[in-house]
């Protein structure tokens, strides 16, 4: 069988992949199948297993729906095993798929020839395919052994882990954690809290992306322990932060009082200068002041439009 990359939704809809000699692969089971997420149904489907790798092909082997190594296969089981674990949106797609395949949900749950296959694609998404073997297929149950091969592979191998990619993530986390600790030590809580919240979201995304690889549990334990350490540091420095805030408030109040006292002194000095200026002006004009006060002209009454105006 020709080696092909893992199928994506675009690849499924396009239907342009071609495989050569599918009948030569081990464990061929013929039937019909459908993609539960999209409701797409195929009346002709082949389920193949070769060296633990699983492939699902439709339309006379022209469309590759799933090609997954043991590490990417998440589940191969009856529909009943999955019935209580699907979202409302997936339930609708499942109903449409079964309708397109000409089988009711009740019959599909009871039938041993109906398998739900779940695999993780190269983009990280999970793809679910419902496979219904024909009555003449005798080896449908042998595909459960693929899960055993997957478990053995997980126990003995590091599964397709891009070390350069994972190292980049971990190095970024280390830099972020160091920065957060430095901010807390400097009592810069607002900035530290913002960076910590963002880093926690990135750690969750990292955990979701790499959760099917060997060592993911241990790596996540280290990251979560570092986060708990940072949170404990925050609690440790919170009293110092409160003291710093109180001291800053005291400094602010003192500065405000000093400003108010300085403003009061300035206004008092301004008033005293005004009084001195008035006294100097009065002393300078004392002679003329007495003359002007003594020889003021008499008031003249003028009548304008019956209104008396004093001049």
C-alpha positions as CSV (number, residue, x, y, z in Angstrom):
1,X,0.0,0.0,0.0
2,X,1.3,3.4,-0.9
3,X,2.2,5.5,2.1
4,X,0.0,8.6,2.5
5,X,-0.2,11.4,5.0
6,X,-3.0,11.5,7.5
7,X,-6.2,12.7,6.0
8,X,-7.7,16.0,6.9
9,X,-11.3,17.2,6.4
10,X,-10.3,19.0,3.2
11,X,-8.7,15.8,1.9
12,X,-11.9,13.9,2.7
13,X,-14.2,16.3,0.9
14,X,-11.9,16.5,-2.1
15,X,-11.7,12.8,-2.5
16,X,-8.6,12.9,-4.7
17,X,-6.3,10.4,-2.9
18,X,-5.5,7.2,-4.7
19,X,-4.1,4.1,-3.2
20,X,-2.5,1.2,-5.1
21,X,-3.4,-2.5,-4.5
22,X,-5.5,-2.2,-1.3
23,X,-6.3,-5.9,-1.5
24,X,-2.7,-6.8,-0.8
25,X,-2.8,-5.3,2.7
26,X,-3.4,-7.6,5.6
27,X,-6.8,-7.7,7.4
28,X,-9.1,-6.4,4.6
29,X,-12.7,-5.9,5.6
30,X,-15.3,-4.6,3.2
31,X,-18.3,-2.6,4.1
32,X,-19.7,0.9,4.2
33,X,-18.8,3.9,6.4
34,X,-19.5,7.5,7.2
35,X,-17.8,10.5,8.9
36,X,-19.8,11.2,12.1
37,X,-18.7,14.8,12.4
38,X,-19.9,15.9,9.0
39,X,-22.7,13.4,8.4
40,X,-21.0,12.2,5.1
41,X,-21.9,8.6,4.2
42,X,-20.1,6.2,1.7
43,X,-21.8,3.1,0.4
44,X,-18.4,1.4,-0.4
45,X,-15.6,1.3,2.2
46,X,-12.5,-0.8,2.9
47,X,-10.9,-1.2,6.4
48,X,-7.3,-2.3,6.2
49,X,-4.6,-3.1,8.7
50,X,-1.0,-3.5,7.9
51,X,1.8,-3.7,10.6
52,X,-0.5,-2.2,13.1
53,X,-1.3,0.8,10.9
54,X,-5.0,1.3,10.2
55,X,-6.5,2.7,7.0
56,X,-10.1,3.4,6.0
57,X,-10.8,4.0,2.3
58,X,-14.0,4.8,0.5
59,X,-15.3,5.0,-3.1
60,X,-13.4,1.9,-4.3
61,X,-10.2,3.0,-2.5
62,X,-10.1,6.4,-4.1
63,X,-10.7,8.4,-0.9
64,X,-8.6,8.0,2.2
65,X,-10.6,8.8,5.3
66,X,-8.2,7.7,8.0
67,X,-4.6,6.5,7.9
68,X,-3.3,6.2,11.4
69,X,-0.3,4.6,13.2
70,X,-0.9,2.7,16.4
71,X,0.0,5.8,18.4
72,X,-2.7,7.9,16.7
73,X,-5.6,5.4,17.1
74,X,-7.7,6.4,20.1
75,X,-10.5,3.9,19.9
76,X,-11.9,1.0,18.0
77,X,-15.1,-0.2,19.5
78,X,-18.8,-0.6,19.3
79,X,-21.2,2.4,18.9
80,X,-22.5,1.7,22.4
81,X,-19.1,2.5,23.9
82,X,-19.3,6.0,22.4
83,X,-23.0,6.7,22.7
84,X,-22.9,8.6,26.0
85,X,-19.7,10.5,25.2
86,X,-20.6,12.6,22.2
87,X,-21.6,16.3,22.0
88,X,-25.0,17.4,20.7
89,X,-23.5,18.6,17.5
90,X,-21.8,15.2,17.0
91,X,-25.1,13.4,17.8
92,X,-26.7,15.2,14.8
93,X,-23.9,14.2,12.5
94,X,-24.1,10.6,13.8
95,X,-27.8,10.5,13.1
96,X,-27.3,11.8,9.6
97,X,-24.5,9.4,9.0
98,X,-26.5,6.4,10.1
99,X,-29.5,7.5,8.0
100,X,-27.2,7.8,5.0
101,X,-25.9,4.3,5.7
102,X,-29.4,2.9,5.9
103,X,-29.3,1.7,9.5
104,X,-31.0,2.8,12.7
105,X,-29.1,3.7,15.8
106,X,-30.6,0.9,17.7
107,X,-29.5,-1.7,15.2
108,X,-26.1,-0.1,15.0
109,X,-25.6,-0.3,18.7
110,X,-26.6,-4.0,18.8
111,X,-24.6,-5.1,15.8
112,X,-21.1,-6.5,16.3
113,X,-20.3,-5.5,12.7
114,X,-20.5,-1.8,13.5
115,X,-17.3,-0.2,14.7
116,X,-16.5,3.4,15.7
117,X,-12.9,4.3,14.8
118,X,-11.4,7.4,16.4
119,X,-7.9,8.7,15.4
120,X,-6.0,11.9,15.9
121,X,-4.9,13.6,12.6
122,X,-1.7,15.3,11.9
123,X,-3.3,18.7,12.7
124,X,-4.2,17.5,16.2
125,X,-8.0,17.2,15.5
126,X,-9.9,14.0,16.3
127,X,-11.7,12.2,13.5
128,X,-14.5,9.7,14.0
129,X,-15.6,7.2,11.3
130,X,-18.4,4.7,11.7
131,X,-17.7,1.5,9.8
132,X,-20.3,-1.1,9.0
133,X,-18.9,-4.4,7.8
134,X,-20.8,-6.5,5.2
135,X,-22.4,-9.8,6.2
136,X,-19.7,-11.7,4.4
137,X,-16.9,-10.1,6.4
138,X,-15.5,-12.5,9.0
139,X,-12.5,-10.7,10.4
140,X,-14.0,-7.4,11.7
141,X,-13.1,-8.2,15.3
142,X,-9.4,-8.6,14.6
143,X,-9.0,-4.8,14.4
144,X,-9.4,-4.6,18.2
145,X,-5.8,-6.0,18.2
146,X,-4.6,-2.7,16.7
147,X,-5.3,-1.1,20.1
148,X,-3.0,-3.7,21.8
149,X,-0.3,-2.9,19.3
150,X,-0.8,0.8,20.1
151,X,-0.4,0.2,23.9
152,X,2.7,-1.9,23.3
153,X,4.2,0.8,21.1
154,X,3.4,3.5,23.7
155,X,5.1,1.4,26.4
156,X,8.3,0.9,24.4
157,X,8.7,3.9,22.1
158,X,8.7,7.7,22.0
159,X,5.8,8.2,19.6
160,X,6.5,10.5,16.7
161,X,7.4,13.4,19.0
162,X,8.9,16.4,17.3
163,X,11.6,17.2,19.9
164,X,12.5,20.5,18.3
165,X,8.8,21.6,18.5
166,X,8.3,20.5,22.1
167,X,11.7,22.0,23.2
168,X,10.7,25.4,21.8
169,X,7.5,25.3,23.9
170,X,9.3,24.3,27.1
171,X,12.0,26.9,26.7
172,X,9.3,29.6,26.2
173,X,7.6,28.3,29.4
174,X,10.9,28.5,31.4
175,X,11.5,32.1,30.2
176,X,8.0,33.1,31.1
177,X,8.2,31.4,34.6
178,X,11.5,33.1,35.3
179,X,10.0,36.5,34.3
180,X,6.9,36.0,36.4
181,X,9.0,35.1,39.5
182,X,11.2,38.2,38.9
183,X,8.1,40.4,38.7
184,X,6.7,39.0,41.9
185,X,10.0,39.5,43.7
186,X,9.9,43.1,42.5
187,X,6.3,43.4,43.8
188,X,5.0,44.2,40.3
189,X,1.9,42.2,40.9
190,X,-0.4,43.5,38.2
191,X,2.1,42.7,35.4
192,X,3.0,39.4,37.0
193,X,-0.6,38.3,37.2
194,X,-1.2,39.2,33.6
195,X,1.8,37.2,32.3
196,X,0.9,34.3,34.6
197,X,-2.7,34.1,33.3
198,X,-1.5,34.1,29.7
199,X,1.1,31.4,30.4
200,X,-1.4,29.2,32.1
201,X,-3.6,29.3,28.9
202,X,-0.5,28.4,26.8
203,X,0.3,25.5,29.1
204,X,-3.2,24.1,28.8
205,X,-3.0,24.3,25.0
206,X,0.4,22.6,25.1
207,X,-1.1,19.8,27.3
208,X,-3.9,19.3,24.8
209,X,-1.6,19.1,21.9
210,X,1.0,16.7,23.4
211,X,-1.3,14.6,25.7
212,X,-1.0,11.5,23.5
213,X,2.8,11.3,23.6
214,X,4.9,9.3,26.0
215,X,6.0,11.3,29.0
216,X,3.3,14.0,28.6
217,X,1.9,13.2,32.1
218,X,5.3,13.7,33.7
219,X,6.1,16.9,31.7
220,X,2.7,18.4,32.7
221,X,3.4,17.5,36.3
222,X,6.6,19.6,36.1
223,X,4.8,22.5,34.5
224,X,2.0,22.4,37.0
225,X,4.4,22.2,39.9
226,X,6.2,25.3,38.6
227,X,2.9,27.1,38.4
228,X,2.0,26.1,42.0
229,X,5.5,27.3,43.1
230,X,4.8,30.7,41.5
231,X,1.4,30.9,43.1
232,X,3.0,30.2,46.5
233,X,5.6,32.9,45.8
234,X,2.7,35.3,45.1
235,X,1.1,34.5,48.4
236,X,4.5,34.9,50.1
237,X,5.1,38.3,48.6
238,X,1.5,39.5,49.0
239,X,2.1,40.9,52.5
240,X,5.2,42.8,51.2
241,X,3.1,44.1,48.4
242,X,0.4,45.3,50.9
243,X,3.1,47.0,52.9
244,X,4.5,48.6,49.8
245,X,1.1,49.9,48.8
246,X,0.5,51.3,52.3
247,X,3.9,53.0,52.2
248,X,3.1,54.4,48.8
249,X,-0.2,55.7,50.1
250,X,1.5,57.3,53.1
251,X,4.1,59.0,50.8
252,X,1.3,60.3,48.6
253,X,-0.6,61.7,51.6
254,X,2.5,63.3,53.0
255,X,3.3,64.9,49.6
256,X,-0.3,66.2,49.3
257,X,-0.1,67.7,52.8
258,X,3.3,69.4,51.9
259,X,1.7,70.7,48.7
260,X,-1.3,72.1,50.7
261,X,1.0,73.7,53.3
262,X,3.2,75.2,50.5
263,X,0.1,76.6,48.7
264,X,-1.1,78.2,52.0
265,X,2.3,79.8,52.6
266,X,2.3,81.1,49.0
267,X,-1.1,82.7,49.3
268,X,-0.3,84.3,52.7
269,X,2.9,85.7,51.2
270,X,1.0,87.0,48.3
271,X,-1.5,88.7,50.6
272,X,1.2,90.3,52.7
273,X,2.9,91.6,49.5
274,X,-0.4,93.1,48.4
275,X,-0.8,94.8,51.8
276,X,2.7,96.2,51.6
277,X,2.2,97.4,48.1
278,X,-1.1,99.2,49.1
279,X,0.6,100.9,52.1
280,X,3.5,102.1,49.9
281,X,1.2,103.4,47.3
282,X,-0.9,105.2,50.0
283,X,2.2,106.8,51.5
284,X,3.3,108.0,48.1
285,X,0.0,109.6,47.4
286,X,-0.8,110.9,50.9
287,X,-0.5,114.6,50.0
288,X,-2.7,114.3,46.9
289,X,-5.1,112.0,48.7
290,X,-5.9,114.7,51.3
291,X,-6.3,117.4,48.6
292,X,-8.6,115.2,46.4
293,X,-10.7,114.2,49.4
294,X,-11.1,117.9,50.5
295,X,-11.8,119.5,47.1
296,X,-14.2,117.0,45.6
297,X,-16.6,118.8,43.2
298,X,-20.3,118.9,44.1
299,X,-22.7,116.4,42.7
300,X,-24.7,117.5,39.7
301,X,-28.1,116.0,39.0
302,X,-29.0,115.4,35.3
303,X,-32.4,114.3,34.2
304,X,-32.6,112.1,31.1
305,X,-36.0,110.7,30.1
306,X,-37.3,111.3,33.6
307,X,-34.4,109.3,35.2
308,X,-32.2,111.3,37.6
309,X,-28.5,110.5,37.1
310,X,-26.0,111.7,39.8
311,X,-22.6,113.0,38.4
